Amino acid sequence: MKKIFCIWLILFTAVVVNAQQNLTDVNTIIKQTCAEAKKENKKAFIIFHASWCIWCHKLDSSINDLSCKKYFDNNYVIAHITAFEVNEKAELNTPGAEQFLAMHHAKDQGIPVWYIFDADGNLLADSQLRTNGAGHNAEGINVGCPSNGTEINYFISVLEKTSSISTKEKDAIQKRFEKNAIEHQ
């Protein structure tokens, strides 16, 4: 009887903890990621994604590719926020994700969408390519997972503004992200 009770208690605790993690909202995730970035002297790189999103998987694969993974690991704490899941997976959506995207002119731009924050939680850059001089409050075109020259150049310019990046690292990132266009054909 004690065994059954212990097993039931462990399962119940696991369900409650999992439910609490799913209830963590966007702002909490961003704050936690920025706090971790501060401890590690890095920036926070927040990616909005969904399980069904091919380009989201390509972005993760590119960032984690051996050719450029070390650069991202050395400069960013990366966190994922789930948005736009549907049907039985809708419960995986991070509370506040769609509202956050709407506030930042990105709700109807497709995913992935990414944001880079400094360790104090200040927004430094995002995945929206805007006309020169337009700030974060203006709507742009989401580059999501960069795959063409313009998108990749924008992505690299953001990385230059938010980290130290060598010419060798830029070249590696450019080559890796160019593969996304080839893989998509």
N, C-alpha and C positions, 0 to 999 in steps of 0.2 A: 504494500500500500504506500509506503514511504517513497519507493522508487517511482511509482506512477505519479504521486504528488510532485516530486522533484522534477520529473520530465515535464509535467503540465506547467509547472512554475517557470521552467526555463523557456518553454515554447511561448508562454504568455508574455514573459519579459522581452523575448526577441520580437514579438509582434508589436508590443508597445513601443520599443525603441525604434523599430523600423517606421512605424506610423509617425513618431515624433520627428524623425529625420525627414520624412516626406512633407511635414508641416513647416520645416525651416523655410523662411521666406527669402526673397531675393536680397533684401537689404541686409539680412543677417549673414547670408553667404558672402556677400561683398565685404562686409565688415570683418568677418572671420578671415577671409582670404587676404585682405589688406593687412590685418594684424600679423598673419603669418609672413607676409611679404616684408613687413617692417622688421621682424625678428631676423629674417634672412638677408636683409638689405637688397631687396628685389622689388619689382613691380607686380601688381596683380593683373592677370590676364583672364578675363571672364568670358566664357563662350556660351552663348545660348544655342541649344541644339535639341534634336529629337532623334529617337531611335530609327525612324523611317527615313531620315534625311541622308541621302548619299553624299552630298557635299559636306555635311557635318563630319561624316566618317573620313572623307578625304582630308579635311582640315586636321583632324586628329592624327591620321596616318602620316601626314606631311610633317607636322610638328614633332612627332615621335620617331620619324625616320632617323636612322643612325647618322646620316649625313648632317643633320642640323639639331638633333635632340639635345646635345650638350649645350648648345647656345641657348635654347629655350629654358633648359633646366637651370642654367647659371644666372639667368636674368629675370625669370618670371615664376610666380606661383600661379599655376593654372587651375581654374575651377570651372565646372560645368553647371549650367542652369538649364533645366528641362522646360521646354515650351512647345505648345502645339501638338502634344500627343492627343490621340483621339480614341474613342471607344473604350476598350478594356484597359488601355494604357493611360487614359486621361488622368488617373489618380497619380501618375508619376510627375505631372506638371508641377513645377515649383510655384507655390503661391506668390502672386504678384508679378510673375514673369511677363505676361502679356501687357499688364499695365505699365511696367518698367519700359518695355519696348515702345509702347505707344507714347510715353512721355519723352522718349528719345528719338522720335520720328522713325522708328524702325519696325513697327508692328506689321506693316504690309509690305515689307521689303524682302521677305524670305529669310531663311536661316541657312547656314549659321550666321549669327551676328556676334561680334566680339567688341569688348571694351577693355581698355588698359587704364588702370588707376595707379596713382602713386601710393606709397605706404600709408598716407594719411587719408586716403579715400577720395582724393581729388581726381576727377576724370581728366586723363591726359590725351586720349585718342580713342577712336572707334573705327568700325569697319565701313563707315560711310564716306565715300569719296565725294567731296564737295568742291564747288567752284572756289577759286583762290579768294581768300579773305573771309569766306563764310565760316562762322564758328559752329560749335557743337549744337547750337539751337536751331540751325538750319537743316533742312532735309537734304540728304545726298543720295548717292546710289550705293547700295550695299555691295561691297566686294566679297563679303562672306569668306569663302575659300578662294583665294586668288589663283587664277589660272591663265590669264593672258598678260601681255606686257604692261598695259596700263594698271591693271589690278596689282600685279606683282610689284611694280615700281612704287605704287602707293603704299603697299604693305611694308616694303623695305624702308620707305621714308618714315613710316610710323615707328618701325623698330629702331631706326637711327635716332629718332627724337626721344625714345623712351629707354634706351639702353646703350651700352658700348658694344659696337659691332664692327668686326674687322672686315676687310675686303674679302678675305677667304670665306668668312661666314656668310656674307651677303651673296657671294657667288654660289655657295652650297644651297642656300635657301632659294635663290632664283631657280637653279637647276631642278631642285626637288619640286617646287610649286609648278614649274612648267610641265612636269610629268602629269599633273592633274588634267590639263587640256588634252594631252595625248590619250590618257586613260579613258577620258569621257567620250572620245570619238567612236 
